[in-house]
Amino acid sequence: MEITFWGAARSVTGSQHLIHANGKSVLLDCGLFQGHRAEALERNRNLPFDAAGIDALVLSHAHIDHCGNIPTLVKSGFRGDIHCTMATSDLVSIMLRDSAHINSKDVAYVNKKHRRKGLPPVEPLYTVEEAEHALDYLVAHKYNRWFPVTKGVQAILLDAGHILGSAITILSINENGQTVRLGFTGDLGRKDLPILRDPTVVRDLDYLITESTYGNRLHEDINRVEEELAETVMETYSRGGKLIVPAFAVERTQEVIYTLHRLRMAGRIPPLPIYVDSPLAIDATEIFRLHPECFDEETNEFLLREQDPFGFRGLHYTRNVEDSKELNEMDGPMIIISASGMCEAGRILHHLKNNIEDPRNTVLIVSFQAEHTLGRRIAEKRERVRIFGDEYRLRAQVKVIDAFSAHADRDELLWWVGRAKSGLKGIFVVHGEEDQSLALADAIEDRRIPDVMVPHRGDRVSL
């Protein structure tokens, strides 16, 4: 049996890991690569393997860097089952439609500028119809239930505690009379985060593929989130400005809403208007309401007391484009939460374009920002940034609240790996910028776990 690492190898995005056993191929995740536009388009359009030769896909969760290139996989000939949890199936159905819609809109906007400059047009990666066709291959499973994947391969999905429906995948691979248990963290969550249950501890693995997004970093204390958010709201409110929050539509938006709800109830922030300007976030919030089985005990108790953690007076969900545009004509103070989380597409680009040069405003970063993204440049407080090809001065205040992160940090990853290490023959460290992956690999080796590898893209390993 072999593993080939085709995505999220010494990088954060584009998760794709290919397992070959018993003459069959199983793909773990099929995410979009995000970064420089030209490089991303080239890599996402041209899959590095024969899609028709993939027998099954097991999907860890619904973030676009893990599921976003499934339509391209299907366009290219894939006809197998796409296995995931029930909540992930619901979320993917809206994520892929939205991804296609946003890509088409952004391409239309870019092509308008290209026409003015005499440049050739670009084509969208996939259409809404192609995204919808890909959904036909989804097969949903409950947590903690074994199911067949291909000849000699079974899988079980365990709660990863990262986003709604996120899963740690365990593959039991039987080949030539030998059985190997391979674990894949997907993106591993954190203990004691709001809304979701803690990640499941896994034991008795032979090999592990682990993420390393925060492989050499520690998060701020999660208990300080409410205090920091309240301070940021009050500082922006005192200047009469707008608080612009780029947030992933799935999980991060709901966490921010839930925290703002708690702050409003406690009287720690004023009753200023809050707008969630993202059709995808609105749809995702509805799906959250359908899956209370994924909530932790505290959130379920809140649900019983308050009925709706994601709805309160002063909170407005903005769906149509006209209402979104009106937000840029309105004076502050107010809070605008919009996607995408890395500021690479969607309505957040328009809000940043219209508000980033006003020093009364604040851009609040609450998500991990990959290299070469607009969100990363804002988080680094670059003097000038480019939005839709035009340059803007970054005069708004920038605040980063790292404790919102849904990724386990270095110590949390090491704690989780430490519980799984008994019997481990090897670990593959992926889904992290190179320095983060290498640092985590060194830390794991210090705990006397053999054969820790940080693969490059295209590396193939025999188990």
N, C-alpha and C positions, 0 to 999 in steps of 0.2 A: 504493500500500500504506500501511496505517495501523497504528499501535500505540495502544491505549488502556490506561492504567494503572489497574487496578481494585483492586489490593491491594498492600500493602507499599510504598506511596508516601508518603514522609515518615513512615513507621512501620516496625516490624520484622516484624510478623506478617501472615498472610493473603495470601501471595504469589499474585498473579493478574495476568497481562499478556496482553492479547488482540491478536493479529495478524490483520489482514484484508487478503487479497490474492487476486486472480483470482476474486472472488466467494465465497471460502471464508474460514472463520475458524478460527484455531489458537490455543488457549489454552496459555500457558506457566505451569504450576503451578496448583493449585486448593487453597490452604491455608486452614486455620482462622485467623480473626482471634481473637487472645487479648487480654484486657484486662478492663475492667469487665464484670461478668456480663451486665447488661441490654443494653449496647451490643454486646457480642460475640454474644449470642444473636440480636439483631435483624439484625446484619450477616450472620451466617452462615446464617440461615434464608432471607434474601431476597437472592438473587444479583442483581447489578446488570446482568445481560445475559440474553438468551434462551438458556437452556441447550440447547434443541433446535436452535438455529442454530449451535452449535459443531460443527465437522467433525472436529476431532482435538485431543487434549491431549498435550503433551510435558512430562513430569515430570522435574524436576531431581534430586530425591532424596526420601527417605522420612520426613523430619521432618514432624511434624504441621502445622506452619505453612506447609508447602508441598504436602502431600497430603491433609490431614485433612478437607477439605470435598468430596472427590470423591463420596462417597455422596449428598450433597445435589445435586450436579451431575447425577448419574444419575437421582435421584428427580424432578428437574425436567425431564427429557426428553432429556438427552445420550445419544447412541447411537453415538458414534465410537470410534476406537481411542485407548487411553492408552499412549503410547510411553515406555519407560524402560529402564534397564539391567537385566540379569538379577538382580543382587543387590538392586536397588531393588524389583523385582517381588516377590521373596521377602519383603523387609522390609515392604512396603506391605500384604501379605496379613495380617501379624500386627498391624501398626500400626492399620489401620482397624477390625479386629475389636476390638482392645483399646480404641480410642477410643470405639467404640459401647458396649462393656461398662462402661467407667469412667463414661461420661456417664450411662448408665442407673442405675448404682449411686449416683452423686452426686445425681442427680435424685430418686431414692427417698429418700435421706437428707435432702435439702432439703425434700421434700414432707412428710416426717414432722414436721419442725420447723414447716412452714407450717400443718399441721393443728392443731398445738398453739396457734398464734397466730391461727387463723381466716383464714389467707391462702389464696388460690386455688392449686391445684397447677400445676406447670410440666411440659412435655413434653420428652423427650429430643430432641436435634437429629436423630438417626437411630438406627435399631435395628441390632442385630447382623445380622439378616437383610438389611437394606438395605445394610449395609457389604459383606456377602458377595456380594450381587448386583453391586455395583460392580466387584468383582474380575474379573468375566467379561470386562471390556473391556481388561484389561492385555495389552500386547504387548511382550515383552522382547527387547532387542537387546544384542549385544556392543559393547564400546567400539570406537571407530575404524572403524565400518562405516556407510557412507551408506545411508539407507533413505527411501522415499517417505512423505510425510505427507499432503498433499492435492495438488490440481492445481497444478503449477508450484512446489511446495515440497518440498525434500528436507532431511534433517537428519542430523547425525552427533553422537554423544555422546562426549565426551572426559573423562578422569578429572579431577574437581575436587578430589580429596584432602581432602574435608570430612568425609563419613562413608562407610561402606561403600556402594559403588554410586553415590555422588554424581557428577553429570555437569555439565560445561559443555556447553550446547547451541549448536550452530552450525546456523543455518537458511540454506539457499541458496534464495532466492526469485526466481523468474523471472516477470516480469509485463511485458507490452507490449514484449517483446524486450529488456528490461533485467534483469540479474541483480544482486541485492543480497545480501551476506553479513552476516547479523545474528547477533551472539553474545550469549548470556545466561549469566552466570557461575553462576546459581543461588546457592548459598552457596559461596564460594571458600575452600579450605583453606589450610594453611600448610606451608611446607617443614620437613622434619626432625621432624614429629610422629611419635609412636610408632604402630605398626601399619600405617598406610596409606602408599601412594605419594604423592609430591609432586604438586601440581596441574600439569596440562599447560599449557605455554606456548602461546598461540594467536597467530597472525599473520594478516595479510591479511583484516582485517575492514573492512566499510564502516561499521557501526554496532555499538554495544555497550550492553547493559543490564547494569550492574554493581551488586552489593550494596555496602553501606557500613556494615555493622553496627558496625564499629570504625573509622569513617572519620576520626576525630580522636583516636584513642587508640593507644598502643603497648602490646604485651603484655610481661609479664616474660619474662626469658630462659627458654626452654624447658628449658635444662639445669639450672635451679634447681627444677624440679617435684619431683623425687625428694627433694631436701633439704627443701623446704617441707612436703611431705606427711609425711615422716618426723618433722619437728619437731612438726607438729600432732598426729600420732598419739601421740607420746611425752608431750606436754603433757597431753592428755586422759587418757591411760593413768595418768599420775602422780596425777591427781585422782580416779581411779576412775570416770570418767565414760564416757558413750557418745558416739561420734563419729557424728553423723547427716549423711549425705551425700545431698542431693537431686541426682539425676543423670538426664539423659535416658537412657532405656532403650537407645537405639541410639547407639553410639560412645562417649559419655562414660562410661557404666558399664563398658564393656570396657576403656577406657583406664585408668580408676582401678584395676580388677582387675589388669590387666597390670602397672601400676606398683607396686601392693602386693605382687604376686608377686615382682618384682625386689627390692624392699626386704626381703621375708622371706628370700629366698635369700641376700642379702648380710648378714643378721643385723642390719639397721639398725632393725627394729621387732620387738617381742616377738610370740610366737605367740598373740595374742589372737584370739578368734573373729570372723569377718567374715561378715555375712549380706547376701546380695543378695535383697532383699524386693520382687520385682517379677516377676510371671509374664511380662510382656512382655520384660523384660530377659533372663530365662532363655531365652525363645524366640529373641530376637535373638542371644544368644550362640551358640546352636546354628546359626543362619544364618551367623554369622561363621566358624564352623568349616567351613562348606560352601564358602566363597569365599576360599581362600588366594591365588587369583589377584589379589586386590585388595591383598595385604599387601606391605609394603616388604621389602627384602632382610634387614634386621636381624630383623624379626619372623619371617620364614621360617626364618632360621638358629636362632632361639630355638625355633621349632616343631620343628625337627629334633632339637634337644638335649633339650628338656623335654617334648615330645609335646603338651602342652596349655597355651598361655599363659593360659587362662581357668579353670584348675582346679588346686587345690593343697590340701594338708592344712590344715584350719582354715577353709576357705572353704565356706559353706553357701548353697545356693540354696533360697529359701523360696517355695513356690508357693501352698499353701492358706491360707485366711483364718485358721484356728485357729492355725497356726504363726506367722503374722504378729502376731496379738494377743498371743501368748505373749512375743514380744520386748519388749513394753512392760511385762511383769511381771518380766523378768529384770534383775538388777543388772549394771552395767558392771564392768570396762571391756569394750567391744566396739565394732565398727564396723557400722553399718547403712547400706546403700546402697539407695535406693528412688526410684521415679519418682512425680511428674513433675519434670523438671529446674527448672521455674519455680515449683514448689510450688502449682500451680493445680488439681490433681486427683490422685486415686489415693491409694495407701497412705502416701505421704510425709506427707500432711496429718494422719493419725492419729499417726504417729511424732513430728511436730512438736508436736501438741497435748499429747502425753503427756510430752515431754522438754524443751520450750522454756523452761520456768520453773525448771529445775534448773541452777545455776551450775557444777556439775561437768561438764556436757555441753558439746559443741561442735557447732555447725552449720557444716559446711564447704560453701561455695559454690564450685562448679567449672564453672558454666555461665553464659552470658549471661542476664541477668534483664531482661525487657522492662518498660517503664513500667506501673504500676498492677497489677503482679503481687505476690503474697505474697513470692515470692523476692526481688524488688527491695526490698521493705520490710525484709526480714531483712538483706539485704546492706548496706542503709543504716543498720542497727542502730537502727531505731525502738524507742522504749521499750515500746510496746504494738502488738500485731498482732491481726488478727481471723482466726480459723480456724473454718470452718463457722458463721460468724455470731456466734461468741462471742469475747470479748476475752481475750488472754493477755499476761502480762508477758514481755518478751524478756530473760531473765536468763542464758540459756546464752551461752557465748562464741561469737563469730561470726568465722570466718576465710574470706577470699576468696583463692583461688589462681587468678589470671587466666590464667596460662600454660597451663592445660589447654585454653583456648579453641581450637575447631576452625575459627574464622573468621580469615581474614587480617586483620592490623591495618593501620593507615594506610600504613606504609612498605611492607608486603608487598603491599597492593593497588596502590600506586603503582608498585612494581617490576613487577608483573604487567601492569598497564595500559600501562606504558612499553614493554614488549616487544610489545604488540599495536597500538601507536599508529600505525605506518606505514600511511598510507592512510585512517585513520579520519576520517569526516565528522561524526560526532557520538556523544556518550555520554549515556546516561540513567542517573542515579544513584538507586537505589531501595534498599529493604530496610535502612533505618537510621532511627533517630530523627532528627527534622528537623535538629538541630544537627550531627549526625554526617554526614548526607548533604550538607548545605551546605558543611561544612568540606572534605569530600573533593572536592566539585565545584570549590571554589576551588583546592585543591592540584593538581587535574588541569589546570585552566585555566592555572596557572603553568607547566605543561610544554608550553604552546603547542598544546594540542589544541582544535580549534574546536568550538563549539556543544555545550557541556556543560549539561545540563538536569537539574533536580531536580523531577520532575513531582509535581503534586498528584493525589489520587485522582479519577479520571474524566477527567484530561487526555488529549486525543487528538492525536497527532502524525502528520503525513504525511511519508513518506520519499521 
